[in-house]
Amino acid sequence: MPKPRIHRRTTNEIQQLLTAFQSSGQTRAEFCASHRLPISTLDSYRRRPLTPAFIEINLPPSPPDSFAIVLRNGRRLELTWNALPHIADQLDGLLLRLEA
């Protein structure tokens, strides 16, 4: 007997699911039960970055003294350019924690 095919959600489908969860007002358990989704799968999607870790930005010829990184969940991380070299090696982990 052949194995059943496992449906892999696309990035767009995952993003729609996460958006639906965020706007549902439901707990993880309630949302997952209503969507027949294991909680571990939802948690995995919430931890997974859906956009590239690095994006290209264009700075003006004379950049400002500080900048803000605005995450999909609305959280902001404001930094000065002088602070960036001191936290650069920790920035990726920090952004992932803030995104959760």
TAWO-V273384 format. One record per residue. N is the residue number from 1. RES is the residue in one letter. PSI is psi in radians with two decimals (NA if undefined). NEAR is the number of other ideal C-beta (glycine too) atoms within 8 Angstrom. Layout:
n=N res=RES psi=PSI near=NEAR
n=N res=RES psi=PSI near=NEAR
//
This chain:
n=1 res=M psi=2.24 near=2
n=2 res=P psi=2.62 near=3
n=3 res=K psi=2.49 near=4
n=4 res=P psi=2.53 near=4
n=5 res=R psi=2.39 near=4
n=6 res=I psi=2.21 near=4
n=7 res=H psi=2.14 near=4
n=8 res=R psi=2.16 near=4
n=9 res=R psi=2.50 near=7
n=10 res=T psi=2.90 near=6
n=11 res=T psi=-0.69 near=7
n=12 res=N psi=-0.75 near=6
n=13 res=E psi=-0.71 near=8
n=14 res=I psi=-0.76 near=12
n=15 res=Q psi=-0.71 near=9
n=16 res=Q psi=-0.69 near=8
n=17 res=L psi=-0.77 near=13
n=18 res=L psi=-0.69 near=11
n=19 res=T psi=-0.74 near=8
n=20 res=A psi=-0.72 near=10
n=21 res=F psi=-0.81 near=11
n=22 res=Q psi=-0.60 near=7
n=23 res=S psi=-0.07 near=6
n=24 res=S psi=-0.50 near=8
n=25 res=G psi=0.09 near=3
n=26 res=Q psi=2.77 near=8
n=27 res=T psi=2.91 near=5
n=28 res=R psi=-0.78 near=10
n=29 res=A psi=-0.77 near=7
n=30 res=E psi=-0.81 near=9
n=31 res=F psi=-0.81 near=14
n=32 res=C psi=-0.68 near=13
n=33 res=A psi=-0.72 near=7
n=34 res=S psi=-0.34 near=7
n=35 res=H psi=0.17 near=8
n=36 res=R psi=0.95 near=5
n=37 res=L psi=2.27 near=9
n=38 res=P psi=2.46 near=6
n=39 res=I psi=-0.64 near=9
n=40 res=S psi=-0.57 near=6
n=41 res=T psi=-0.78 near=9
n=42 res=L psi=-0.78 near=14
n=43 res=D psi=-0.70 near=9
n=44 res=S psi=-0.76 near=8
n=45 res=Y psi=-0.66 near=10
n=46 res=R psi=-0.52 near=8
n=47 res=R psi=-0.40 near=7
n=48 res=R psi=2.21 near=7
n=49 res=P psi=2.27 near=7
n=50 res=L psi=-0.17 near=7
n=51 res=T psi=2.80 near=6
n=52 res=P psi=2.55 near=5
n=53 res=A psi=-0.49 near=5
n=54 res=F psi=2.36 near=4
n=55 res=I psi=2.72 near=5
n=56 res=E psi=2.35 near=4
n=57 res=I psi=2.61 near=4
n=58 res=N psi=2.14 near=4
n=59 res=L psi=2.58 near=5
n=60 res=P psi=2.84 near=6
n=61 res=P psi=-0.61 near=3
n=62 res=S psi=1.58 near=3
n=63 res=P psi=2.69 near=6
n=64 res=P psi=2.94 near=5
n=65 res=D psi=-0.44 near=4
n=66 res=S psi=2.96 near=8
n=67 res=F psi=2.87 near=8
n=68 res=A psi=2.46 near=8
n=69 res=I psi=2.10 near=9
n=70 res=V psi=2.12 near=6
n=71 res=L psi=2.88 near=11
n=72 res=R psi=-0.53 near=5
n=73 res=N psi=0.10 near=7
n=74 res=G psi=-0.18 near=6
n=75 res=R psi=2.55 near=8
n=76 res=R psi=2.48 near=8
n=77 res=L psi=1.96 near=10
n=78 res=E psi=2.29 near=7
n=79 res=L psi=2.73 near=11
n=80 res=T psi=2.68 near=7
n=81 res=W psi=-0.56 near=9
n=82 res=N psi=-0.51 near=5
n=83 res=A psi=-0.44 near=8
n=84 res=L psi=-0.82 near=10
n=85 res=P psi=-0.48 near=6
n=86 res=H psi=-0.41 near=5
n=87 res=I psi=0.06 near=10
n=88 res=A psi=-0.72 near=7
n=89 res=D psi=-0.24 near=4
n=90 res=Q psi=-0.11 near=7
n=91 res=L psi=-0.74 near=9
n=92 res=D psi=-0.85 near=7
n=93 res=G psi=-0.67 near=7
n=94 res=L psi=-0.77 near=10
n=95 res=L psi=-0.67 near=11
n=96 res=L psi=-0.71 near=10
n=97 res=R psi=-0.69 near=7
n=98 res=L psi=-0.54 near=10
n=99 res=E psi=-0.44 near=10
n=100 res=A psi=NA near=6
//
